[in-house]
């Protein structure tokens, strides 16, 4: 993807190309990572509905994981999960394997 120069960016930084968020990996600025306890998950899809980044991965009507390249760690999935199957863990702890 070729980046636009300052003369080509719309005034106010507006995003005028719909559906382009998949081109921008934003997961690197996350400080908390969602971790799903698959034993507790009932695959109700509430996390998928509420995720503002479409980062909940689904296959055959079941939650299979999180798209960490686009998840910003907002915690909405944890807050909305009725079974408390999602927990937010500090990114540094996950990276260290704790």
VEXPASE-746145 format. One record per atom (N, C-alpha, C, CB): residue number from 1; atom name; x, y, z. Coordinates in steps of 0.02 Angstrom, whole numbers. Glycine has a CB too. Example, Ala and Ser with C-alpha at 12.3 -4.5 7.8 and 13.67 -1.06 7.14 Angstrom:
REM residues 2
{node 1,"N",{660,-284,390}}
{node 1,"CA",{615,-225,390}}
{node 1,"C",{660,-165,390}}
{node 1,"CB",{565,-224,452}}
{node 2,"N",{642,-112,354}}
{node 2,"CA",{684,-53,357}}
{node 2,"C",{645,2,394}}
{node 2,"CB",{704,-30,286}}
***
This chain:
REM residues 98
{node 1,"N",{42,-58,0}}
{node 1,"CA",{0,0,0}}
{node 1,"C",{44,62,0}}
{node 1,"CB",{-48,0,61}}
{node 2,"N",{31,107,-45}}
{node 2,"CA",{70,168,-50}}
{node 2,"C",{40,222,-5}}
{node 2,"CB",{74,192,-124}}
{node 3,"N",{81,252,36}}
{node 3,"CA",{57,305,81}}
{node 3,"C",{50,370,43}}
{node 3,"CB",{104,313,140}}
{node 4,"N",{-2,409,61}}
{node 4,"CA",{-14,473,30}}
{node 4,"C",{30,527,62}}
{node 4,"CB",{-88,493,36}}
{node 5,"N",{49,575,22}}
{node 5,"CA",{86,632,47}}
{node 5,"C",{39,683,78}}
{node 5,"CB",{127,665,-9}}
{node 6,"N",{66,735,109}}
{node 6,"CA",{24,783,145}}
{node 6,"C",{-23,821,99}}
{node 6,"CB",{68,832,182}}
{node 7,"N",{-4,828,36}}
{node 7,"CA",{-48,864,-12}}
{node 7,"C",{-107,821,-34}}
{node 7,"CB",{-7,885,-74}}
{node 8,"N",{-101,756,-26}}
{node 8,"CA",{-153,711,-50}}
{node 8,"C",{-203,691,5}}
{node 8,"CB",{-122,649,-79}}
{node 9,"N",{-187,708,67}}
{node 9,"CA",{-231,690,123}}
{node 9,"C",{-287,742,127}}
{node 9,"CB",{-191,687,190}}
{node 10,"N",{-350,719,133}}
{node 10,"CA",{-406,767,138}}
{node 10,"C",{-400,812,199}}
{node 10,"CB",{-473,729,140}}
{node 11,"N",{-427,871,194}}
{node 11,"CA",{-427,919,250}}
{node 11,"C",{-462,887,310}}
{node 11,"CB",{-462,986,231}}
{node 12,"N",{-431,893,368}}
{node 12,"CA",{-459,865,429}}
{node 12,"C",{-443,791,438}}
{node 12,"CB",{-534,874,430}}
{node 13,"N",{-405,761,392}}
{node 13,"CA",{-386,691,397}}
{node 13,"C",{-445,644,388}}
{node 13,"CB",{-355,679,464}}
{node 14,"N",{-496,665,352}}
{node 14,"CA",{-555,623,341}}
{node 14,"C",{-536,559,303}}
{node 14,"CB",{-609,662,303}}
{node 15,"N",{-569,505,321}}
{node 15,"CA",{-560,442,284}}
{node 15,"C",{-618,438,235}}
{node 15,"CB",{-558,380,332}}
{node 16,"N",{-602,445,172}}
{node 16,"CA",{-655,446,121}}
{node 16,"C",{-662,380,85}}
{node 16,"CB",{-642,502,71}}
{node 17,"N",{-615,335,95}}
{node 17,"CA",{-618,268,64}}
{node 17,"C",{-649,220,114}}
{node 17,"CB",{-548,244,41}}
{node 18,"N",{-711,199,102}}
{node 18,"CA",{-745,154,149}}
{node 18,"C",{-713,85,149}}
{node 18,"CB",{-819,149,130}}
{node 19,"N",{-715,53,208}}
{node 19,"CA",{-692,-16,214}}
{node 19,"C",{-617,-24,208}}
{node 19,"CB",{-724,-57,162}}
{node 20,"N",{-578,24,228}}
{node 20,"CA",{-505,19,220}}
{node 20,"C",{-469,2,285}}
{node 20,"CB",{-478,83,192}}
{node 21,"N",{-504,-7,340}}
{node 21,"CA",{-471,-19,404}}
{node 21,"C",{-430,-83,405}}
{node 21,"CB",{-521,-20,460}}
{node 22,"N",{-447,-131,364}}
{node 22,"CA",{-409,-193,362}}
{node 22,"C",{-338,-182,337}}
{node 22,"CB",{-445,-244,317}}
{node 23,"N",{-327,-126,303}}
{node 23,"CA",{-260,-109,277}}
{node 23,"C",{-213,-82,331}}
{node 23,"CB",{-266,-59,222}}
{node 24,"N",{-240,-65,389}}
{node 24,"CA",{-200,-34,442}}
{node 24,"C",{-198,-78,504}}
{node 24,"CB",{-228,35,459}}
{node 25,"N",{-141,-106,519}}
{node 25,"CA",{-134,-147,579}}
{node 25,"C",{-124,-101,638}}
{node 25,"CB",{-74,-197,572}}
{node 26,"N",{-172,-104,685}}
{node 26,"CA",{-173,-58,742}}
{node 26,"C",{-162,-93,808}}
{node 26,"CB",{-239,-21,743}}
{node 27,"N",{-150,-158,808}}
{node 27,"CA",{-143,-196,869}}
{node 27,"C",{-80,-181,909}}
{node 27,"CB",{-144,-268,854}}
{node 28,"N",{-32,-148,878}}
{node 28,"CA",{32,-135,912}}
{node 28,"C",{27,-82,967}}
{node 28,"CB",{84,-114,862}}
{node 29,"N",{-26,-44,969}}
{node 29,"CA",{-32,8,1021}}
{node 29,"C",{-74,-16,1080}}
{node 29,"CB",{-63,71,992}}
{node 30,"N",{-91,-79,1080}}
{node 30,"CA",{-132,-109,1133}}
{node 30,"C",{-90,-120,1196}}
{node 30,"CB",{-162,-176,1109}}
{node 31,"N",{-118,-106,1255}}
{node 31,"CA",{-83,-121,1318}}
{node 31,"C",{-116,-180,1353}}
{node 31,"CB",{-83,-60,1364}}
{node 32,"N",{-179,-194,1337}}
{node 32,"CA",{-215,-252,1364}}
{node 32,"C",{-237,-297,1307}}
{node 32,"CB",{-275,-231,1408}}
{node 33,"N",{-230,-362,1316}}
{node 33,"CA",{-248,-410,1264}}
{node 33,"C",{-306,-453,1289}}
{node 33,"CB",{-187,-455,1245}}
{node 34,"N",{-358,-461,1247}}
{node 34,"CA",{-412,-506,1267}}
{node 34,"C",{-391,-578,1259}}
{node 34,"CB",{-475,-491,1225}}
{node 35,"N",{-407,-618,1309}}
{node 35,"CA",{-393,-690,1308}}
{node 35,"C",{-459,-725,1320}}
{node 35,"CB",{-338,-711,1361}}
{node 36,"N",{-477,-772,1276}}
{node 36,"CA",{-540,-807,1281}}
{node 36,"C",{-531,-875,1313}}
{node 36,"CB",{-572,-815,1212}}
{node 37,"N",{-570,-889,1365}}
{node 37,"CA",{-572,-955,1396}}
{node 37,"C",{-625,-995,1357}}
{node 37,"CB",{-590,-951,1473}}
{node 38,"N",{-602,-1036,1311}}
{node 38,"CA",{-647,-1073,1266}}
{node 38,"C",{-693,-1122,1304}}
{node 38,"CB",{-608,-1111,1214}}
{node 39,"N",{-673,-1142,1363}}
{node 39,"CA",{-716,-1187,1403}}
{node 39,"C",{-777,-1150,1430}}
{node 39,"CB",{-676,-1218,1461}}
{node 40,"N",{-769,-1086,1442}}
{node 40,"CA",{-825,-1046,1467}}
{node 40,"C",{-867,-1015,1411}}
{node 40,"CB",{-800,-991,1513}}
{node 41,"N",{-837,-1007,1353}}
{node 41,"CA",{-870,-974,1296}}
{node 41,"C",{-929,-1016,1271}}
{node 41,"CB",{-819,-961,1239}}
{node 42,"N",{-987,-984,1264}}
{node 42,"CA",{-1046,-1019,1237}}
{node 42,"C",{-1058,-1002,1164}}
{node 42,"CB",{-1108,-1001,1279}}
{node 43,"N",{-1013,-963,1134}}
{node 43,"CA",{-1018,-943,1064}}
{node 43,"C",{-1082,-905,1050}}
{node 43,"CB",{-1013,-1004,1018}}
{node 44,"N",{-1101,-862,1098}}
{node 44,"CA",{-1161,-822,1091}}
{node 44,"C",{-1153,-765,1041}}
{node 44,"CB",{-1182,-794,1158}}
{node 45,"N",{-1090,-748,1025}}
{node 45,"CA",{-1072,-697,976}}
{node 45,"C",{-1083,-625,1000}}
{node 45,"CB",{-1111,-708,914}}
{node 46,"N",{-1097,-615,1064}}
{node 46,"CA",{-1106,-547,1089}}
{node 46,"C",{-1041,-507,1082}}
{node 46,"CB",{-1129,-548,1162}}
{node 47,"N",{-984,-539,1095}}
{node 47,"CA",{-919,-505,1087}}
{node 47,"C",{-910,-484,1014}}
{node 47,"CB",{-861,-551,1109}}
{node 48,"N",{-929,-526,968}}
{node 48,"CA",{-923,-512,896}}
{node 48,"C",{-967,-453,877}}
{node 48,"CB",{-943,-574,855}}
{node 49,"N",{-1027,-449,905}}
{node 49,"CA",{-1073,-394,889}}
{node 49,"C",{-1045,-328,914}}
{node 49,"CB",{-1141,-407,921}}
{node 50,"N",{-1018,-327,974}}
{node 50,"CA",{-996,-265,1005}}
{node 50,"C",{-925,-243,986}}
{node 50,"CB",{-1000,-271,1078}}
{node 51,"N",{-884,-286,960}}
{node 51,"CA",{-814,-268,944}}
{node 51,"C",{-812,-213,891}}
{node 51,"CB",{-775,-330,920}}
{node 52,"N",{-785,-154,910}}
{node 52,"CA",{-783,-99,861}}
{node 52,"C",{-731,-109,806}}
{node 52,"CB",{-769,-34,898}}
{node 53,"N",{-687,-157,814}}
{node 53,"CA",{-633,-167,765}}
{node 53,"C",{-643,-231,724}}
{node 53,"CB",{-567,-170,800}}
{node 54,"N",{-699,-265,734}}
{node 54,"CA",{-712,-329,699}}
{node 54,"C",{-654,-377,709}}
{node 54,"CB",{-723,-317,623}}
{node 55,"N",{-629,-380,771}}
{node 55,"CA",{-571,-421,786}}
{node 55,"C",{-588,-490,813}}
{node 55,"CB",{-528,-386,836}}
{node 56,"N",{-651,-505,823}}
{node 56,"CA",{-671,-571,847}}
{node 56,"C",{-675,-617,786}}
{node 56,"CB",{-739,-570,886}}
{node 57,"N",{-635,-669,786}}
{node 57,"CA",{-634,-716,730}}
{node 57,"C",{-686,-770,740}}
{node 57,"CB",{-563,-748,722}}
{node 58,"N",{-726,-782,688}}
{node 58,"CA",{-780,-831,691}}
{node 58,"C",{-775,-878,632}}
{node 58,"CB",{-849,-795,691}}
{node 59,"N",{-788,-942,646}}
{node 59,"CA",{-789,-992,593}}
{node 59,"C",{-844,-1042,610}}
{node 59,"CB",{-719,-1028,586}}
{node 60,"N",{-886,-1057,563}}
{node 60,"CA",{-942,-1104,573}}
{node 60,"C",{-984,-1085,634}}
{node 60,"CB",{-916,-1175,581}}
{node 61,"N",{-999,-1019,639}}
{node 61,"CA",{-1041,-992,693}}
{node 61,"C",{-1012,-1002,762}}
{node 61,"CB",{-1109,-1023,689}}
{node 62,"N",{-945,-1008,768}}
{node 62,"CA",{-912,-1015,832}}
{node 62,"C",{-853,-967,836}}
{node 62,"CB",{-888,-1088,843}}
{node 63,"N",{-843,-938,894}}
{node 63,"CA",{-785,-894,905}}
{node 63,"C",{-723,-938,906}}
{node 63,"CB",{-793,-854,972}}
{node 64,"N",{-674,-920,865}}
{node 64,"CA",{-612,-960,863}}
{node 64,"C",{-551,-922,887}}
{node 64,"CB",{-600,-985,793}}
{node 65,"N",{-558,-857,898}}
{node 65,"CA",{-501,-819,922}}
{node 65,"C",{-508,-744,911}}
{node 65,"CB",{-438,-843,888}}
{node 66,"N",{-452,-710,916}}
{node 66,"CA",{-450,-637,910}}
{node 66,"C",{-399,-617,857}}
{node 66,"CB",{-433,-603,978}}
{node 67,"N",{-417,-570,814}}
{node 67,"CA",{-372,-542,765}}
{node 67,"C",{-329,-490,801}}
{node 67,"CB",{-410,-511,703}}
{node 68,"N",{-272,-511,825}}
{node 68,"CA",{-229,-467,866}}
{node 68,"C",{-196,-412,825}}
{node 68,"CB",{-177,-508,900}}
{node 69,"N",{-194,-419,760}}
{node 69,"CA",{-165,-366,718}}
{node 69,"C",{-209,-304,717}}
{node 69,"CB",{-154,-392,647}}
{node 70,"N",{-274,-312,731}}
{node 70,"CA",{-321,-256,729}}
{node 70,"C",{-353,-240,796}}
{node 70,"CB",{-374,-270,679}}
{node 71,"N",{-348,-284,845}}
{node 71,"CA",{-377,-272,911}}
{node 71,"C",{-337,-217,947}}
{node 71,"CB",{-377,-337,953}}
{node 72,"N",{-373,-167,973}}
{node 72,"CA",{-341,-112,1008}}
{node 72,"C",{-343,-121,1084}}
{node 72,"CB",{-374,-46,990}}
{node 73,"N",{-374,-175,1108}}
{node 73,"CA",{-375,-189,1180}}
{node 73,"C",{-423,-146,1219}}
{node 73,"CB",{-307,-180,1207}}
{node 74,"N",{-479,-127,1189}}
{node 74,"CA",{-526,-81,1222}}
{node 74,"C",{-563,-115,1280}}
{node 74,"CB",{-576,-56,1172}}
{node 75,"N",{-571,-181,1278}}
{node 75,"CA",{-603,-217,1334}}
{node 75,"C",{-678,-223,1328}}
{node 75,"CB",{-587,-184,1397}}
{node 76,"N",{-707,-200,1274}}
{node 76,"CA",{-780,-205,1265}}
{node 76,"C",{-801,-278,1265}}
{node 76,"CB",{-803,-170,1201}}
{node 77,"N",{-762,-321,1235}}
{node 77,"CA",{-779,-392,1232}}
{node 77,"C",{-783,-422,1302}}
{node 77,"CB",{-727,-431,1189}}
{node 78,"N",{-736,-403,1345}}
{node 78,"CA",{-736,-427,1414}}
{node 78,"C",{-798,-402,1451}}
{node 78,"CB",{-672,-405,1450}}
{node 79,"N",{-813,-338,1443}}
{node 79,"CA",{-869,-308,1478}}
{node 79,"C",{-936,-337,1457}}
{node 79,"CB",{-870,-233,1468}}
{node 80,"N",{-943,-354,1393}}
{node 80,"CA",{-1007,-377,1366}}
{node 80,"C",{-1018,-452,1371}}
{node 80,"CB",{-1014,-356,1295}}
{node 81,"N",{-965,-490,1382}}
{node 81,"CA",{-972,-563,1384}}
{node 81,"C",{-1014,-585,1444}}
{node 81,"CB",{-901,-596,1387}}
{node 82,"N",{-1072,-617,1431}}
{node 82,"CA",{-1116,-638,1486}}
{node 82,"C",{-1088,-695,1528}}
{node 82,"CB",{-1183,-657,1459}}
{node 83,"N",{-1043,-734,1500}}
{node 83,"CA",{-1014,-792,1535}}
{node 83,"C",{-946,-777,1565}}
{node 83,"CB",{-1009,-851,1488}}
{node 84,"N",{-923,-715,1557}}
{node 84,"CA",{-857,-694,1582}}
{node 84,"C",{-801,-739,1555}}
{node 84,"CB",{-856,-695,1660}}
{node 85,"N",{-807,-756,1490}}
{node 85,"CA",{-758,-799,1458}}
{node 85,"C",{-699,-760,1431}}
{node 85,"CB",{-791,-838,1402}}
{node 86,"N",{-705,-694,1428}}
{node 86,"CA",{-651,-652,1403}}
{node 86,"C",{-621,-613,1460}}
{node 86,"CB",{-678,-603,1347}}
{node 87,"N",{-555,-614,1464}}
{node 87,"CA",{-521,-574,1515}}
{node 87,"C",{-466,-534,1481}}
{node 87,"CB",{-491,-620,1571}}
{node 88,"N",{-456,-474,1506}}
{node 88,"CA",{-404,-430,1479}}
{node 88,"C",{-341,-440,1520}}
{node 88,"CB",{-427,-356,1480}}
{node 89,"N",{-287,-456,1485}}
{node 89,"CA",{-222,-471,1517}}
{node 89,"C",{-172,-420,1491}}
{node 89,"CB",{-199,-544,1501}}
{node 90,"N",{-128,-397,1536}}
{node 90,"CA",{-76,-349,1515}}
{node 90,"C",{-35,-380,1459}}
{node 90,"CB",{-31,-330,1574}}
{node 91,"N",{-25,-341,1407}}
{node 91,"CA",{11,-365,1347}}
{node 91,"C",{81,-390,1366}}
{node 91,"CB",{16,-309,1295}}
{node 92,"N",{115,-356,1411}}
{node 92,"CA",{183,-375,1428}}
{node 92,"C",{184,-443,1463}}
{node 92,"CB",{215,-322,1474}}
{node 93,"N",{132,-459,1501}}
{node 93,"CA",{129,-524,1534}}
{node 93,"C",{119,-580,1484}}
{node 93,"CB",{74,-526,1586}}
{node 94,"N",{78,-568,1433}}
{node 94,"CA",{65,-618,1382}}
{node 94,"C",{128,-630,1341}}
{node 94,"CB",{7,-597,1336}}
{node 95,"N",{163,-576,1324}}
{node 95,"CA",{225,-582,1285}}
{node 95,"C",{279,-620,1323}}
{node 95,"CB",{251,-513,1266}}
{node 96,"N",{280,-612,1389}}
{node 96,"CA",{330,-646,1431}}
{node 96,"C",{310,-719,1445}}
{node 96,"CB",{340,-609,1496}}
{node 97,"N",{248,-737,1428}}
{node 97,"CA",{224,-805,1439}}
{node 97,"C",{202,-818,1511}}
{node 97,"CB",{277,-854,1421}}
{node 98,"N",{186,-765,1548}}
{node 98,"CA",{165,-772,1617}}
{node 98,"C",{92,-793,1620}}
{node 98,"CB",{175,-707,1656}}
***
